[in-house]
Each structure stands twice: as structure tokens, then as C-alpha cells.
Amino acid sequence: MMKRQTSHAKRVLVTAGPTREYIDPVRYLSNDSSGQMGFALARAAAHLGGEVTLVAGPVELATPEGITRIDVLSARDMHAQVKRLAPKMDLIIMAAAVADWRPRRMAKQKRKKTVGPSNHRTIELIENPDILTELGKRKPSHQILVGFALETKDLERNARKKLKVKACDWIVANHANVIGAKTARALLIPSEGKKIALPQLPKEDLALVILSHVLG
């Protein structure tokens, strides 16, 4: 079975972890993504014989054996690396929690706290590149594109909307309580066919189950 699966995805790109969008030299916008699911998927893909490149945001995780790792910081950094690597990939798994917005301007010095009647600050935000949407628009016919949807409500409805808008082949949908957890359950939704409810599993095992469906 492994030979049949890996023949469809010899070259695999996985993104993992958060990105950071700096407000000033010491403060940034980010999220609590640990990168565990993305790293587990990278390990699983390598175990199945894939040539895996992992583009990782700032996380404290060891590089899985046999995997090429590229560390990035911001959404624009990740966008640049994914855009460069994507055309030659058979399978792309966008598991990273990429920041949607960034400050329009990063202050050159630390922004000081104000005291007095005007003790509020406004930070103007602009949208980051939508990496998954770009991949969906440019996806070659042989390539499999997997996106992730992390939701706090209406999990399936929001995941299906993302699947369609981003032109993915699959969406892995999670509730937000999986962030930082060692185990997770997921709803796996294909662009064609029925949804698959995956049980609560350690993320390493869940990664193998996800790939068995995506590549099966």
C-alpha cells in the first residue's frame, strides 16, 4: 500500500507553525500554533517514502530525520519560499497558521507606553498574501493541495467554504482546542466525495491517517 501511495507524492511540501508580524523590534502579532501537526505530517510523508521539504515558522521542534527544513519568520517570508518551491511539488500540505494581517509600518524603535488622557494607540493593519488561494489558482493538474481550517464555530460549513474558495483538493478541519494539544480529531473533506470524520488520535497517528486518505 505504501508504494501505491508514495508513487502519487514523491515530492512533498509541508508548512507548519505560526508566523510573526512585527509591530516594533520587540513586539509582534502571532498565534499559539505549536507546529506539531505540520511536523507530524512531514514525518509521515517521509515515512511513506516522500522527498519532503518543511517550511516552518518559529517553533521549538526538532527537525524530523531525512527532511529538508527551511525556517521562516513572517507570512511574506513563508509566501516567498512556498511560491518558489510549489511548482515542482506533487503534494502540498498547508498546515501552517499564517497571520492574515500585518502592521502597515513596523516602528524602528520600541513603541513606548503613553501616560495621560491619550493612553491609547492605533495600529493600522494590512492583509498578508493569501498563500493557499494563490496555490489553488496555479495548481498543476498532477498536484494535490491540502488546506487546513481551524474554526471556533460552524466547523463544517466554514471548512467547505474554504475548500471551494481556495480551490483545494482536501480540507482538514479542526476546532481551535487542538492548538498545542498532543492529540486531535479532524474532519477531512474532499473536493469530491463524502466527508470523513477522523477520531481522536495522537497527532503522529492522525497524520498517517490523513495521508492514507489523501494519497489512497
N, C-alpha and C positions, 0 to 999 in steps of 0.2 A: 504493500500500500504506500509506503514512504516513497518508493521510486516513482510511482504514478503521480503522487502529489508534487514532489520536487521538480519533476520534468516541466511543470507549468510555471515554476517560480525559481529559476536558477539565480536570478539577481534580485535581491530584496532590499528595499529601503524602509527603515522604520524611524519615526520621530518619537521622542519621549521627553517627559518633564515639562516644566514651565518655561516661560521666557520672562525677562526683566526689562521694564521700560523706565529708564532713569528720569527722575524729576530734577535731581541735582546730583553732585558726585557721590552722595551717601544714601539717598532715598530713591525708592523705585516702586512702580506698580507691578504686582505679580499675583500668583495664586499658590495654593497649597499642594499642587501636583508633586508627587514623590518620584515619578518616573518608573515606578515598579512595574506597571502593566506593559509599558513600552519595552522595557528591558527584558521582561519575561517573553514577550513576542519575538524580540530579536534572538534570544536564546533558542526559542522553539524553532524558529525558521532556520537557524544554523544547525540545530539538531537534525532537522529534516533534509539537510544537505544544501541549503541555500548559501549563496555568497552574499553576506549581509553587511550593509552599511547602516550604522546607527547615528542619527543626528540628535544629539542630546542637549537639552537646556541645562541650567545649573542645578545639578543633583549630586548627592554624595553616594553614588553607587559605583561598584567596581565594574570595569569593562568586561563583558562576557567573553569567554575564550573563543578565539577564531573569528572575531567580529572587528570590522573597521569602524572606529568611533571618531566622530567629528563633534567637538564641543562648540556650542554657540551660546550667545547671551540674550540677544533681543529677537523680536519677531522678524525684523528685517534681516538679521544675520541668518536665521533659520530659513527664511524665504530665499535668500541668495544661494544657500547650499542645496536646498531641495530643488530649486529651479535648475541648477547646474547638473544635478545627479539624475533627475527624474526621467529624462528621455531614454536612458539605457536600462531602465528597471522593468522587470516582469511583474513585480508586486510592490505596491507602496501601501504602507500602513501608517496613517497619520494619527498616532496615539498621543502626541504632544498636546498640552493645554496652552495654546498660543494666545498671548494677550490680544484682545480685539482692538485696544486703543493704546496710544502713547501720548505723552505730553507734546504739544506743538513745539515747544522750546525747552531744552534742558538748561537749567541755570548753571553757569560756570562755577559758582560758589554755593556753598550750603545756604539754603534758604532759612533765614533766621525767624524765630517766633516773634510775633509782634505783641506789644502790650498796650492796652488802652481801648478806646471805643471802637477802633477799626481793627479788631483782632481776628479777622477772617482773611483767608487767601482764596483766590480762584485760580485753578489750573485749567488751561484750555487743552482739550484732548482732540486728537485726530485719529482716524481709523488706520490700522495697520493693513498691510497687504493680506488678502484672503487667500492663503496658500492652497487650501483644499479646492476652492472654486476654480482657481487657475489650473490646477491639476486636472480637474474634471473636464474643463474646456479643451485641454490639449492632449488628453489621454489617447495614446495609440491603441489600435484595436486589440493588440495582444495583451495589454496591460490590465491588471486587476487593481482597483483602487478601493481602499478600505478607510472609511472615516469613523470618528468616534463622536458620540453625542452624550454629553454629561448634563443631566437635567435635574431640576428641583421639583418639577411638576409636569404633568401631561407627557410622560416619558415617550410613549409610542407615537403619539401624534407629532410631537416636535422632532423626533428622530426620523419619521417618514418624510416630514417636510424637508429636513436637512438632506436626506438621501436624494430627493428629487432635485432640489435647488443646486446642490453641489455636484450632481451627476456622478455619484459614487456607484460602485457595484455592490458594496455592502456597507451597512452602518452597524457599529457596535454601540448599543445604548446602555448607559449606566445611570443609576441615581447618584446624587452627589455624595452620599455617605460612603462610597468606595474610596474616596480620596484618602491616601495614607494607610488604608487597611491592607492586611495581608491576604485576605480572601475577598472575593467579589462574585456577584452573579451578573448576568448581562442578557439583554435581548438582542439577538442577532437578526438583522432584517436585510434580505437581499433585494436587489432591484427587480428581480423576477422570482416569484415563488413565495412560499409561506414563511412567516417569522418563526424563529427558533428560540425558545426560552432556555437559556443555559443555567444550570443550577449553581448554588453557592459552592465555590471551589477555591483552593489556593490559587493565586494568580499565575503561578507557573503551570499548573494543570489547566486552568482556564485558557491560557494562551495556546496550548496544544489543541484543545477542543475547538477554539475559534479557527485555527489554521486548518483543522481537519474538514471543517465545513467550507471555508473559503476556497481551499485547494482541491476539495474532493470531487 
